[in-house]
């Protein structure tokens, strides 16, 4: 990982990290205000008085500089000048216009070049420590779902079940939700990203649950689809197809394949079984510090998938006024296959 980070400096003398996500990635420090300045052999973290004690106690190998919004980039400029920097990289993918204007104004004497894409690519390959945190987040997610399902009953609302899931996530050790829970009953499950409502659970309802935990700033992501009571024949057909599609794709995943190739495998599987239009989203996405990050398992992602990338595999079928089925696992891509990080069973009936 260190060698990969050093490659960032092939074209830069220094890199300014402004996004909270990448500040944490390179420093393990989390603040609401700050800038991380990377040099090949030094790191400087600029933040304000609120984080003075916390950062100094958790900043091994990083020099902490306490500043304020007014003086931030003039303080950055001083360090750049002291280190004889000429070329400075900045994150064009996460930079606000106002922040970019401030950088251009204060650092006008340096050559500025974008570096955001290179950082995104670097974060694709997860270290063992990162994978272990994602695994822990997934175990928390599975425990929380199991506990929450024990409370499910006729008449409970989507909102109430979602609140129970969040409560169980926190009890199990999560720092919080990785994203807003998706809890959809009945016909609402046809909405891929349904927002929880006061819809009450009825007998025979589809129950689609898409949840994730955040643990030490790393995310998990899992979807399971159930039926509360005896499932209708149509639901059984959809569920079996989605489950079979996922098994088919998981069997073929290995490093070197592209995201578009894997997405096509799922899409062609559904098409061959008479469901071409009902799979409207991509097959999956990368997971890490963010719940959605590179690489993508989508029609447009043509780059080879590297070993130790963590991705979701989440085929789904959705029929308006009936409902939907999605089954999602999170896997680590390996040279000749995968390590599936998801241990939760795939059973239709609650």
N, C-alpha and C positions, 0 to 999 in steps of 0.2 A: 504493500500500500504506500509506503514511503517513497519507493522508486516511482510509482505512478504519480504521486503528488509532485515530485521533483520535475517531472516532465512538463508540468505547467509553466516552469520557468525557462523553457527552451526559447520562448519568445517574449518574456517579460522579466523585468528586474524586480517588480513588486506587483501585488494584486490587492485591490481594495475589495473587501467582502462586506456588502451592505445588507443582504437578506438575512433575516433571523435564522432561517433554515441552514444556510451555508456557514453562518457565523458559528452555529452550534457544531456543525459537521467538522470544522477545522479546529475548534477550540474546546468543545464540550462545555462551553459557557452559554447560558441562556439569559438574555436580557431583552427588555422591550426597546431599549435605545442603545445603539452602539455601532461601531465599525471595527472590523478586524483587518489589520494590515499584515499581509504575508510577504516576507522576503524569503529567499531560499533557505537561509539558516536562522531566521528570527521571526517572531510573531509579536505584534503589538495589538492590544485590545483597548479601544477607546470607548469609555462609557461615562455615565454621570454619577453624582454623589450617591444616588439611591443604591447602587450596586458596588460601592467601594469596598465594603467589608467582604461581601459574598464572593466577588471575583478574585480578590487577593488571597482568599483562603482556598480557592479552587482553580488555580491558574499555573500549574507547574509548567515551566518552560515558556511562559507567556508574560510579557511585560504589560502591566495594567497602567493605563494613563487615564486619569480622571479629568474630564472636560465638560463641556456643555454644548447645546446645539449651535450656539453662536460661534464658538471657537473651534468646533470639531475639525473642519477641513484645514484650517490654518495650523492646527496641531499636527494633523496628518502630514501636511506639507513640510513641516520642520523635520519630521523623521525621514521623509523621502530625501530631503536635501542633505541631511546629515549622513545618509547612506549612499550618496552620489547616484541616486536612481535616475534613469532616463526614460524608461518605458513602463507605463503603469496599466495593468489590466483592470477592467471593471465588469460587473455583471449586468449586461444589457437585458437579460431575460427577467430580472427581478427589480430593476431600478426604476423609481418614479421619475417623472419629468423634472420635478422640483429638485430632487436629489442630484440628478444628472447635471442640471444647470449649475448647482452649487459646486459640484466637482469640476466642471469645465472652467468655472470662474476662478476658483481658488488654485487649481492645479494646472493652469494654462501653460506653464513653462515645461510641463512634461508631455511626452507623447502618450496619448490615451488610446488603448485598443480593447475591444470587447473580448471577454473570456468566458461568458456565461455558459455557452454550449460545451466547452471543454470541462467545466466543473460538473455539469449535468452528466456527462459521459463518465467522469471519474466516479461519481456516486453510484453508478449502476452496479459495479462489482462490490459485493458486501464482504467485509472481513468476518472472521469467525466470531469476534465479539459482537458485531452487529447482528449476525444471524442468531446468536444466542438470545439477544434482547427481543428480536422478533418472535422467536420460539416462545419465550416467556409470555409475551403479549398474547400469543395465540392460546397458550394453556389457560391464561386468565379468561379469555373470551369464551372458551369452551366450558369452563367451570361456571361462568356467569349464566350462560344460556341454559345449562342443565338445571341450575337452581331456579331460574326464572320460569322455566316451563313447568316446574312443579307447582307453581301458583296459578297456572292458567285455568280459567273456568268460564262457563257460559255467562255472557254478559259483560265480561271484562272489555275495556276499550283498548284500542291501539295505543293510546297515550299512556294508559295505566301500565300496560305490559312493557312499553318502552322505558318508563320510569323505573320499573322493577329491574329491568336488564341493566340500566345504568347503576342502580344501587348495588347490584350483585357484582358488577365490574369493579366498582370502588372497593367493596368488601374483599374481593379477591386479590387486590393489590395494584389495580390500574392507577395510573396518574390521572386518567380521565378517558373519555371516549376518543377514539381515533377520528371519528366523524359522527355526524348526527345519525342516530339509529334509524334504520328503515324497518318499520313494523307495519305490514299491510294485511288486512283481512279481506277474504272474499274477492270481489271484483276489483278492489283497490290494488291487488297484487299484479294487475296488468300494467300498472304504472311502474316503470323500472326504478325510479327514484322517488317513490311516494313519500309525502310528508305525513307524519302521524296525525291522526284525527281522533274524533270521539266515536268513530264507528265501533259498534259493539260486536263481540264475537257470537256467532250463531253456529248451530250444529251443521256440519258438512262444509264449513268455511275452509278455504285455503288460508294458511298462515305463513307468510313469507317474512323472514327475519334476516336482515343484512346488518351485521354489527362488527365492531372492532375495538380493541383496547389500545391505549398508549401506555408503554412501559419504558421508563428511562428515555423518553423522547422517540421511541421507535413504535411503529404501528403494526397492528394485525388487521385482517379482513376475512370475514367468513359469511357465507349465505347458506341458509338451509330453508327448505320449503316443506311444510307439513299440511296435514288435513286434520281438522278437529272433528273427529267422528268418521263415519264410513265415507271414503272418497268415491265420487262418481267415476264412471268408466272413462270419461274424457280426461279427467285429471290423472288417472292412473297411466293413460297413454302418454300424456305430456311428460309426466314425471319420469317414466321409464326411458323416453327418448332423450331427455336432457341428461339423465344419469349415464346413459350409454354413450352419448356424445362426449361427455367429460372423460369417461374411461378411455374412449378412443383417442382423444387428444393427449391425455396424460401418458399413454403408452408410446407416443411418438416423439415427445419433447426431448430434445438434447441440445447441448451447446452447439452453436454454428447454424442452427435453423434461424429463419427470420420470423419476426412477429407476424408478418403478413401470411407466411406459409402456414403457421399454426391456426390463425384466424380462418383461413380458407378451409382447413381440414374440418373445423366445426361447421362452417357454413355449408360446405358440400354434403356433410353428413345429414344435416337437417333437410337440405334440398332433396336428397335422395329419398327421404322419408316423408315428403310432401309438405314440408314446413319451411319454405324459402323466405317468406316475408315476415315471419313471426320472430325472427332473431335479428333485432335491429341495432344492438350495440356491439362493441368490440368484444373479443374473447377475454381480454384481461389487461392488466397494467402492472407496472412495477410498484413495489411497496418498500418503504424505508422510513426515514424521518418524516416524509410526507406520505399520505395515504395513496396519492396518485403521483407517481414519478416514472421516469424512464426505467426500463424499456416498455413499450406498448405491444400488446398482442392485438394488432389491428390491421386493417387492409392496407394502410399507408406506411407501416413501419417495416422498412426493407433492410434494416441493419441486422447483422448476425447477432444472436443472443449469446452473451459470454457466460462462461462458467461462473457460478456463485452470484448470478443475478437472482433476485427474489421477485416472483410474479404471481398474480392470481390467475386462475383458470375458472371462468364463470359463464359457461353457456346458459342460455335462457330462452324460453318461448313465452310469448305474451299474446293473449287474445282479449280484445276489448269486450267489456260486459260479462266476461267469464272469469278471467284471472290469469295469473302467470306462474311460471316455475323457474327458479334459478338455483343452481347448486354451485357453490364457490369454494375452492380450496386454494391454499397458498403454498407454493412450492419453490424450492431452490433448484436452479438449473445446474445440472452436472454434465460432465463430458459425454457420458453415454446414457443419460436418463435424468431422473429428478430425485430429490428428497422431498417428500410430501410433509409439510409442517402441520397439516390439519388432521387431527385424530377423531374428530366428531363424527358419529355414525350418520349414514344417509338412509333414513327411514321415513316413509311418507306419513304414517299415522302417529299422532301424538299419543 
